[in-house]
Amino acid sequence: VPPGYPAIDINSTDSQGQCPDGMSKVANHLGYSYLGRYFASYGYIVASIDVVSINNKPGIDGDITLNFVRARLVLKTLEKMKEWNDSAEKCKQVLDGINLSAHFDFTQIGLMGHSRGGEGVRNAYNMLMENKGSSDTLMWRNRLAGMNIRAVMEIAPMYYGRDSVKLTVDNVPWAMMVAGCEDDELDYAHVRLASEQMKTAKHPNYVVHVYGANHEYFNSEWKIGIPSCFGDQDPLWDVNATTFKVSDILPYTLNTFLDFTLPKVNGSEVQRRITIFVLASFFRAYVGINADPSLATLLDPSTPLSGDLPEIGRQYFNPVQSILLFNGSDNIFGTPGIEMTPLQEYAQSTFDAFAKAYDASLVRPPQFTFMPSPPQKGNLSLDCLDQIENAIHVDFGNSTKDEILILFDKTHTLNLMTIDIHLARRSSCWFTSTHPSTCAEPREMKLEIQLQTSNGFITGTTVSLKSRYNMQFVLCNAMMDIPPEKLAFLPVMFETVRIPITNGVLITGIKLLSRNGGSVILGDIMGTIQAPSSMSSFLSMSPICAIFNFLLVIFVASHRI
């Protein structure tokens, strides 16, 4: 690469992970060194796995994304670390004379995976801890007997499964970071993982939407990012940086869809800073002999954040400590001026308008910009309907007086500590305008939430909602071999609005009032019936093992040296 240009991965390594003559490997595994240094300062042993030999390689039967291969790399790394722990000689040989033998605590392991590595660590957890996912699972459980994974974090992960079976992380705390300006997982399929987690999880789950973040800059070695913010987000990289065409350094891409215009930037320090914040709050809460559950409250949507952090959306759920008060469809009433539509019906009606506009337009909508061949006009269809969330689209129009009321079953509202409301806002203006600023809806929607008690309504909180995504439709299962004309409704990126309940007040419902019009998507409403401190019993075991990797990361906590 000429001086001043970021390194470009052209996916040309051989089966041994070696580059062609005249080219050098991108040190993907070093892209998490900034995280390794942070966690090492707190006594964790951190390993980052280099998977360049299989990255972007063709899949195999039953594992088209090679994410079970990645899982085995994680498990094999744990096996190797056990050898180092058992032998001072082997440990010093591998670690340049440093002896960490007898300092690994394999009862305290944390896993983090980025992109395909997200599904890789999810698979590794299920193979080792749940006896699920692969025919060689029992072998690995025997080889790694006594090891215990305590928490799993995924960053912009894949969610495609194996032979139509998609796994979740059920029995340990789980978290996911979502890039608001995603430029790789363009169908946002991983957001649906959060919906599946809600159905099966038995421990706290956290989803953090990092607005303005792209797919790459969580890794400091990934210097290439395609600008793709499709909504009200401020990019976390230097938008004023000079740009270049890919063909400037790779001439064979000239006049192809690969000849993107890219910024000359060195990643994003802001994106790395928020990554440290999220991972520190999560892993230090759940992994290690000194784990402190109170640190996880920083991921609680009701906890104020430091002003030096970028905008994030936080979604929290813990089914064991919560009860369902509203499932996205029942016992909801609105004044006559409000349009309330089940989300699947709303998606279909909006899709019809989108398809007509696409057929008539000479300009591609932004989500089709990166496709070598856009969908054929006149052939669009809305598919993946089973993936649309059970939610309600509520349109207040321009009204500042209309309201909706959701009633709860009184038998479920005794001793509530909090009410968690899952909300999202998405205003698609592509088919009515060429610029979001001309949309009819307000940029910030002011929504007042009132709590219904036996003595009337009391104000719970007022929230401001921005439309973070102004596109509605993406490819249906983009990683699969499906015609590009088959589209899906973009998964809903819910945020949790948490309202504390004081003095044991009995809440029988909530009222939502828009103070300046606009529309909102209302998902589940949960009630917390148990104090978060009850999580401590899960943590009363010993130190942590954590391993990070590029695409796959293992955190292994250590005994104090």
N, C-alpha and C positions, 0 to 999 in steps of 0.2 A: 504494500500500500504506500503511495507517495506520502512524503511528510505533510502533516496537517490534516490528513484524512483518517477517519475512524476505520478500524479493521472490519472487514466484511466476511461473514461466514458463507462460503460458496458450497458447503456440503460436499466436499470432494475427497474426504479421507477414505483410505482403503480399509480393508477388513480388520487391520491391526491399529486403526486410528492414526495412521501416518498421512501427512499431507504430501501433495506433489512437490517435485523439486522447485525451489524458488519461493515456496510458501511456508508459512509457519502456523502452528496451531494457536487458536484463541484459547487462552487459559481459563476456560469456563469455571473450573473448580475454584480458582482464586477469586472469583467474583463475589464470594461471600466472606472474604478475609476480614472485612470490616465488622461483620457479625461475629466471626470467630474471635477476634481480639476483644470485643466487648464481653462475650460470655466467658472467655478464658479468665478475664479479670475477676469474675465471680466464682471461679473454681470449677468451671465446666471443662471437660475435654471435648473439643469440637473437631469433627472430621468432615471434609467436603469431598464428595466422590466425583471423579472425572469420568463422564460417560461419553466422551467424544467418539469412541469407536462405534457406538450404536446410534448416535444422535442423527435423527432424520433418515435412518436406514429403513429399507422395506420391512414390513411386518412379516410375521410367521403365522401359520395356521392357528387360529384361536387367539392370537395376540397381535392384532394388526398394528397397534401403536407401540409394541414392545414394552409396555408398562409393567408386565409381569417379569420381563427380563430385568427391568430396572429394580423391581422389588427384590429379585434374587441378588442383584448387586449390593443392595442395602444389607440383606441377610448375610451375604458372604463377607462383607466388610465387618459386620459385627463378629462373625466367626474369627476373622483375622485379628481383630482387636482383643478377642479373648486369648488368642495365642500370645499376643504381646503382654497381656496382663499376667499370663502364667509363666512367662519366661523373660527374665531380665536381659538375657543375651539377645533374643530375637527382637525385643523392644528397642534396645540400643542400636541394633543393626539397622532397623527400619527408620528410627527417629534420630539418626546422626549422633549417636552416643547418649541421647537422653533416655533415662530409665524411668518410665512411668508404670512399670509392672507393679501389680498389687494396688494400684490406685484407681482402677476403673470400677465403677459400681454398676453392674449390669441389671440391677433391679430398678434402676432409674434412667430410662432411656426416653429421649424426646426426638421426634422425627420432623423434619421440615423438607418439603419438596416444592420446586418451582416448575410451572408449566407441566410437561409430561412427568416430571419428577413428583408433582403433587399426587397424581394417580399412582405413581410408583410407590411412594411411602404409604399411601392408603392401602395398597395391595399388600405391602410388606407387613403392615399392622395386622391385617386380616389373616394372612398366612400364619404369622407367629402367635398371635393372641386369640384368634377366633376359629382357627382350623378351617378357613374358607379360601376359595379362590383358585387353587391349582392342585394338580394331582401329586405334586411333590411337597405339599404342605406338611404332611406328617414327618417327612424326612428332616425338614428344617426345624420343626418343633423339637425333635429329638436331639438334633445337633446343637440347638441353642436353648436347651432346657434350663429353666431358672431365670432366663432373661425376661424383663418386664418393660413394655412400652407404656409410658405414663401419659403422653400427650402427643397430638399430631397437629401440625400446622401446614396448610397448603396455600401457595401463592399462585394466583391465576392458573389453577390446575386444569388438566383435561378431565373430562367426565364421559368416557365412552364405554368403559366396561369390557367384558370379554364374553363372546357368544351371547350377547343380549343381557348378560347379568352384570349389574352395576353394584358395586360394594359401597358401604358407608362405614363410618367410624362410630360405633355404638357405645362402647363401654369405657371410654376415657375421654377427657376434655378434648375438644376439636375446635379449630379455628381456620378461617380462610380470609385471605386478602384478595380483593377484586380490584383490578386496574380500571379506573373510570374511562380512560382513553385507550382501551384495549385495541391493539393492532395485530394480534395474532389469533387469539381465540375469538374470532369475530362473531360467532354465534352465541357467545356468552353461555354456552351449555353448562359451564361449571356453576353458574348461579342457581341452576335447578338442583344442584347437589344440596344446597342449603335447604330447599323444600323437602328433599328426601331425608336429610338429617333430622328435621323436625319430627318426622314420623317414627324414628327409630332410636334417637339418642337417649342415653340414660345419664348423661353428665352435661355440664355447661358447654354450650356451643356459641361461637362468636363469628360474625361476619363483619369485616371492615372494608367499606368501599372507599378507596383512596382516589378522590376526585382529582383529575389532572395527571394521574400516573399512567404510564404506558406499560406494555408487557415486559419490556426488556430491562429497564433501568433499576429494577430490584437487584440486578447483578451488575457489579461495577465494571465487568469486562465486556458487557454487551453494550456496544457504543452506537448501534444502528437502531433507530426507531422511526416508524412511519407516522407522521403527525395525523392523528385520527380522533380528535375530540368532537363528538357528535352531540353536543348539548351545552348546557350552562356549566362549564368547567374551565378553570384556569390551568393551562399546562404547567407541569412542574419542571420543565426544561426551558432553556433559553430560546424563546420564540424569535428573538432578533438575531440569532446566529446566522452566519453565512451558510449558503446551501450549495449542494453539488448534485450532479446527476450520476447515477450508478455507472452509466456508460463512460464517465470521465476516467474511471479506474478499471472498469470491466467492459471494454469496447464491444464485446459480443452481445451485450444487452441492449445496444442501440436499437430503437424502433421496436422494442418488445415491451410487454406489460411489466417486465422487471426493471425497467429504466425509471425508477422512482426519483423524485426530487427529495433529498434528505438533508437535514441540518448537520452541520459540523459541530457536534457537541460531545462533551465527555461525560455522558450519562447525566444523572441528576442527583446532586447532593441532598436536595430536599426529599426526594423519594427514598433515598437510603436512610435519611434521618427518621422518617416516619416508620420505615421498616424496623429499625432498631427499637423504636418505641413500642410497636405492636408486639414484636417477638419477645422483648424483655418483659412486657406486662403479662404475656401468656406463659412462657416457659418458666420464668422465675416464680410464677404462681403455682405451677403444677409439677415441676420436675426438680428433684434434688432434696437432699436432707434438710436444707434450709428453705424449702419452698414456702412462700408466704401467700396464701389465697387472697389476701386483701389487695395484692397488686393487680389482680384480674379486674378489680372494680374500675380500673382505668379504661377498660373496654366496655364498661357499662354505659349505655347511651345517656344516662342521667348525670354522669360525672363530667364536670366542665374540663375542657382541655386547655393546655398551655397555648398562649397566643402565637408562639413561634412554630406551631405545627400547621400543616395545610388542612384544608377542609376534608373531613371524612364523614361518612355515614356509618353508623353502628347498628347492627342487628344482633339481638341477644335472645337465646331461648334455652331453657332447661326443663324439658318435659317432666322430669321427676319432681321438681319443685313447683310446677305450674299446672293450672287447669285451663281448659279451653272455654272461654266465655262467648266467643263468636267465631264461627267457622267460615266466614266469608260469604254467607248467603242468607241465613235465617234471622228472623226477628229484627228486620231493619225497615224503617219507615222514613219517608221524606215528605216535605211540603210540596205542593203541586208544581212549583217552579223548578224542581230538581229532576234531572234524568239519572236514574240508577239502572245500570245494565250489568248483568253477569259478564265477567271478563271475556269469556269465550265468545259470547254474542257481540260484545264490543269489538273484539279483534276481527271478527268476520265482517262487520259493517265497515270498519275502518279500512280493512284490506280491499274491499270492493272499490272504495274511493282511491286508494293507493294504486291499484292495478290500472284503473282508468287513466290516472295521471301519468303513470309510467308509460303506458301505450302511446300517449299523446305528446310526451316530452322528448326533446332532443338532448337533454342533459341527464346523465346517470345520477341516481340518488347516491349519497356518499358511501353507503354500505356495499355498493357494487363497484366502487372505484378500483379495488385491488384485484378484481377478477379478470383473468385472461379473456374470458368470453362472458359477457353479461347475459342474463336470462333473456330468452326470446320474447319479444313483445307479443301480446295476445295469448300467451300460454301460462301466465302465472297462476299458481294455485296455492291455497293456504293449507299446509299440512302440519304434522306434529301437533294436532289439536289436543292430544292426551297430555301434552307437556304444559299446557296453559294452566296457570295457578287458579285455585278456587278463590276468587276474589270478586269485588264489586268495583266497577268504574262509576264514579260519582261526578256528575257535571253540574256545577252550580251556575254555569253561564256567567252573566255579569251581576248576578244578585249578591247583595250584601246582607240579605235578611233571611233567605231560605236556610233550612237546617235539616239534618237527618238525626234520627234517634235509633240507637241500638239497645235493645232490652236484654238483660241477662237473666238466667235462671237463678232465682233467689237462693236456692239451696246450694249454689256453687260459689256464693260470694261472701260466705262467712270467713272472717279472719284473713282477708286479703291484705297483703303488705304492699303490693304494687299492681298496677295495671299496665300491661305492655301492648301498645297498639302498633301494628305493622302498616306503615303508610309508604306510598311512593307517588311521585308526580312525573308524568311524561307527556309533554305536549308536542305532537308531531305536526310540524308546519311545512314539511317538504312539498306536499301536493297543493298547498294554497299560497305559497310564497317562496321566494328565493333567498330570504334572509330571516332568521329567527326573530329579529327585532320588530318585524311587522306582524307578529302573531297577535291575535286578539287577547290572549290570556296575559295576566300580569307576570312579570319576571319572577317575583317572589309572591307566592300565595300565602296569605295569612289565615291560618286555621285555628279557631278557638275551640278548645275541648272542655266541655262541662261534664261534671259527674252528677248523676242522679242519685239522690238519697231519699229517705222517707220524709224529709223536710223540704224537698225541692232540689233545685240544681245549684251546684257550687262550681266555680271556675277551677279547673284543674291546671291548665296551662294554655299558652298560645304558641304555636310553632310556625316557622317560616319554611316553605317548601319551594325549592327550585326544580325546574325541569332539567335534570342532569343528562337526559338522553332525548334527542328530538327525532329519533328514528324508531319505527315500530316493528319493522320486519327484516329478518336476516335469513340466511340459508338454513334450511332444515337439516340438522345434523351435518354440519359442514365437513367433518372429517370422513364421512361415509361417502360411498359412491352413489350419490343421489343427484338426479338432474337439478341444475341450478334454478329451474323454474319453480321448484317446490320450496316454498318459503315457510318460515315459522314466525310466530309472534315473539318478539324479543323478550326474554325472561325479565321479570319484574325485579328490580333491585330495591327491595324494601329496606326502610330504616325503621328502627324501633323507637317509639316515643314512650318513655317510661314515666308514669305518674305515681308518686308515693301515696299511700293511704295511711292517714294518721288517726290515732285515737279509736281504732276499731270501728270506724264508720262503715255502715252497711251500704255498699254501692249496688244499685239495681240496674244501672244502664249508663250510657254516655250519650252526649249530644255533640255533634260536630257542626260548627257554623263557620262559613267562609266570610271573612271581613272585606274581601275585595274580588270575589268571583274566582273563576278557575275550575279546574277539575283535579281529581285525586283518585288513586287506586287504593282501596281499603282491603287489607288482607285479614289474617287472623288477629283476634284479641285474646291475650292470655292474662291470667291472674296468677301472681306469685303468692304461694301460701306458706312458704318456709323461708327462713332467713338464709342468705347466701353463706353464712358462716358454717352451716352444716356440711359444707364441702370439705371441711378440715379432716373428717374421718378418712376420706379417700387419700389424703396426703400423708398420713401418719407412718409411712414406710421410709425407706432410706434415700440416699443421694441420687442424683440423676445421671443418666447416660444420654447424651444428645449428639446426634450426628447431622451435619448439614451436607448437602451436595448441590452442585449445579444441576438443576433439575431434580436432584435427589440430595437431601442433606440429612445427615445423622448427627444429632447432638448427643454426646455421651457425657453425663455428669461424672465428676470424679469424687473419690474420697479426698479429703483435704490432705495436701502434701505437707 
